[in-house]
């Protein structure tokens, strides 16, 4: 649907997006004082005997309004649409024909509204989505319903958002229930509150990512020996020597993930972790554990399985992935990827992941200080 050339021009209609055009056109006709002649097919009053000059002038002005409204409708439709209404002599007849032709019958509109309401009922926020992305997706459907003249209150939208949020927002919802009446909260206030919670969580995860990276580099330095580049300070040398010393104390059995000794399974040995259950092609839900992330917190593992990722050229199966629903972003282990001969290239705010044959699998943009990955399912 074309945009009006000026603020005073009516919107052009080419046969698409009728409901949006109808709202804009109705507003334009109201501004011109002509909408009642379209809505009611209003006719000027009959002149009485011996009318005054002022009565004749008012009568003539009224008599021209219905044709003016019709001329506006003729002027804003394309030639293809004009042929559908050119036989009608009143603005109301032309408007009703356009509504019937492009807006659908009451039965058709009722079915469309029903399908959209079902779509809303099925909507749920994905683990990889932000609050804004989910609310935008929800409001896109809500606005389609409202365009068809059906009522969709903000209260109903707030209720839908609250019942379709993932588990990581439960504490925030409980806090809102304790602090204010959720039946009175506006959608805007709810979104602001959820985004604040989301931002705090993202900041915590950024710190966690930094801690995980440091731990990863420590492991690499420890395996690489005590050599250091020329020019490094002795303090760093002492630190490197400490990493090379054998750890005293408890001897752990081989880890269930990386098959190596020297740490417990709960220490977070950088395994692939996915938050969305739907990403798994198969999952062993009987597997339960806990892993410790970089900020020192333990998160629950509620399964282990395989995921399939659609890359640019092929479908890749990633095995031994942990299901951790409390995460807000999927985490791929650098160590696991390097063990499978993958390569990671960091440049210009992007991380490019290459397979063993140096084919590009995916390219991830940096957000904050981490690289959150959205999986492209086959």
N, C-alpha and C positions, 0 to 999 in steps of 0.2 A: 504494500500500500504506500503510495507516494506521499511525501511530506508536503504540507502547504507551503507556498512560496513566501507568503508574509503572514503576520499574525492575524490579519483580517480575512485571509483567504480560506474558503472551506476546504476540507480534505478531499482529495480525489479518490474515487472508488473504482477499482479495476476487477472486482469480482472475488477478491481474496480478503480474508480477515474482516468479514462483515461486522462482527460484534464490536470490534474496536472502532471501525469507521462509523457505525451507527451512533455510538456514544459521542464521538467528536462532532458529527453532523448535527445531532440533536442540540448540543451546546451552542453550535454556531447559529442555528435557526432561532434558538431562544434569545441569543444576543441581538438578533435582527427583529425580534418581536413577531416571529412568524410560526413558531412551533405549534401553537394552538390551531392553526389552519391546516397543519399536517395531521395532528393527533385527532382532531374532531371534525375535520372538513367543515370548519366554521364558515358560515355565509353572512354577508352584511345584512343588517335589518332593512326591511322594506320601508321606503320613504312614504310618509303620510301625505295627505293632500295639503297643498300650499306650503311646501317645506321652505325653510329659510336658506339663505346662501350658505350659512355655516353648516347646516344639516346636510346640504347637498355636497359640500366639500368633504365632510367626514364620511359620508356614504361612498363617495368616489374613492377615498383613501382605503376604506375597508374592502371595497370591491377589488382593489388591485393586489391585496396581500396574498390571497390564495394563488393567483397566477405567478406572483413573485416567488413564492415558496417553491412552486413547481419548476420555475425557471432555474432556481438555485440547484435543485436536484438534477435537472437535465445537464447543467453546466459542470457538475463534479463527477459524472460517471463517464467511463470510456465509451467509445462507439459500440463495442461489443455488448456492454451492459445496457446502453441506451436503447438498443433494439428490443429489449425485453419490456420497456415501459413506455415506449413512444406512443402507444395507442391510448394511454390513459390521460384524461383531461383534468383531473384534480390531483393536488399534491398528496392527499391521503391515499388515493388509489395507487399512485406510483410508489409511495413509501411501503404500503402493505405488500405490493408485488415483490419489491426487493427483499422484504423481510421473509416472505414465503419462499422465494427462490434461493436466497443465499443464507438465511438464518435457520432454515429447516422448520418442519412442522413441530407442533407441541409434542407429538409422540417421539419424533427424532431427538428433539432437544432434551426430553425427559430421559431418554436412553443415554445420551451423551453425559448428562449430569450424573446419572447413576454410575456410569463407568468411571467418571472422574472421582466420585466419592469413594468408590472401591479402591481406586489407585491411592487415594489419601490414606485409607485404612491400612494398606499394605506398606506404605512408606516407613522406613526406619533409618536412623542415622547410621552410616557405616563407620567402622573403626578408623578408617583412613580419612574420613571427612572432617572438615572444620565445622564449627557451629554455623558460620556464615554460609558455607556451601550447602549445608543441609537445609537451613531456613529458606535460602533462595530456591532450592529445588521444591520445597513444600509450597512456597508462595506462588510459584509458577503454576501449579495445579489449582491452588485456591483462586487465583485470578481468572483462570479459565472458567471456573464455576460462576464467579461473580459476573463475568461478562455475559453469561447466559441469563442473568436476572435472578439467580438464586442467591439466597442469603447465606453467608458464611461468617459468623461472628468471630471477633478477635479472641473471645473467651474459648471458643471451640478450638481455635488454632493453638492457643497456649496449652490447652489440655493435650492436644495431639503431640506437641513438642515434648512435653514432660514425660509422656508414656512411651516415647520412641527413642529416648536417649540411651546410649550404651552405658555399661556398668560403671565406667570411670566417673560419671557425673552423679552417682547416687549420693555421695556425701554432700555435694552442693545442693541437691534437691532437698535433702533433709535439713540443711541449714536454712534454706528459704522457707520451708514449712514452719520452722521454729521462729523465724524472725518476722514473717509477714503472712498475710492471708493470700494464698495462691489463687483464690477465686477472683481477687481484685487486681492482681499483677498484670501489667500490660505486656504485650509481646515485645515491645522495645526494651523495657526494663529487664525482662527475662533474658533476652539475647545478650544485653550488656553484662549481666551477671554471669552467664555461661561463658562468654568470651573472656572475662576476667579470670575465671577458673582455668580456662584453656591456656591462657597466656602464662599463668603461674606454673602450670604443669609443663609447658614447653620450656620455660626457663630451667626448671629442675632437670628436665631431660637433657638440655644442653650441657649442664654441669656433669650429668651422668656420662654423656658421650665423651666429654673431655677426660674424665676419670678412666673410662674404658680404654681410650686411646693410649693414655699414659701406661696403663697396665700392660697393654699389648706391646708397646715399645720396650718396656722392661723385660718382658719375656724374650724378645728378639735379641736384646743386648746380652742377656744372660746366656743364651745359647751360642752367641757369636764369639765368646772368649773375652779376654781382658784387654784387647788392643783398643787404642783410642787414637783419633786423628791428632796430628801434630798441632800444638798450640792450645790444647784444652787445658783447663786449670786442674790442679791437683785435687781440688775438692771434687770435681767430676770423676777423676780417676778413683778416688776413694769410694765414691758412690757406685761406680761401675764394678769395683772389686767386691763391694758388698753384695751386688746382684749375683756375682759369680760364685759366692760361697754357698756350700750345700746347706739346705734348711734343716735345722735341728728340730727334734720333737716328733710328733706323730707321723707315721708313714701311712699315707692313704692308699687304698687299693686303686687300680686303674679306673679312670673316669668313664662313665657309661657313654659319654658323647665323643670325647677325643681319644680315649683308650690310653691316656698317659697318666703317670703317677705324679705325686707331688702336690695335689690339691683335691679338695672335696668337690663332689658334684654340685654342691650348693654355692660354690664360690664364683659361679658365673664365668665358665671357661669359654666365653664368646661363641655361643652357638647361634644358629639362625633362629629368630623368634618372630612369630606372626600373631597378630591380634584378632584377625577376622577368621571365623570358623569356616566361612564359605570359600576361602582360598585353598583349602585342603582338598586334594583328590582322594586321599585316604587318610584316616586318623585313628590312632590307637588311644581311645579315651580312658583306658584303664591305667595308662601311664600318668603318674602324678609326682611332682617334685617341686622344688623351689630353687630359684636362682637369685644370686645377689648382684644387683646392678651397681653402677659406679658411685651412686650417692649413698651406698651402704644399706639400702632397703632391700628386703626380700620380696620377690613377686612370685605368685603361684603359677606353676606349670600344670595345665589341665589336659595334656595330651601330647602325642608326638606322631608325626606322619610326614607325608610327601606333598609338595605343591608343584603344580605345572605352571610355567611362565611362558607367555607368548612373546618371543623376541622379534627382531626385525625379520629374521629369516626362518627360524625353526622354533619348536616348542621344547623347552628345557625342563627336565624333571629335577627338582631339588629335594634330596632325601634328608631324613633326620632333622626335621624342622620342629621346633617346640611351639605349642599352642599356648600363648600367654595373653588372655583376653584383657588384662588390665593395661596393656601398652596402648599408647595413642598413635604410635607409628611402628611400622614393620622394621625389624632390625636384621640385617644380614651380617654374618660374622666375617670379618676380613681374614681371620686365620683359616677358617674353613674353606673360604674361596681360594686362598693361596695354596692350600694343600691339594686342591683339585686343579691346580695349574691355571687359575684365572688371574687376570691382571687388572689393576685399577689405576686409572690415570686421572689426576686432579689438575684442572686448569680452568681459569675464567669462571669461577663459581660453580663448576660442574664436576661431577665424578663420572667418568666413562668406564664401564665394566666390559672387559674383553674375555672371550673364552680362550681355551688352550691353543686354538688355531688363529687367534687374534681377530676374530670376528666380533663386531660390536654387538653386545646383548642389550644394553640399556644405557641411557644417559640421564643422570639425576642432578637436579639443581639444588644447591645448598640453601637451606633455610636456617637462619640463625648460625649455629656452629655445627650443624649436623646435616645429613643427606637423607631425608625421609623418602622411602620408596613406595610407590603405588604399583601394585602388581597388575600386569595386563594379562588377565586370564584368557586361555584359548577358548 
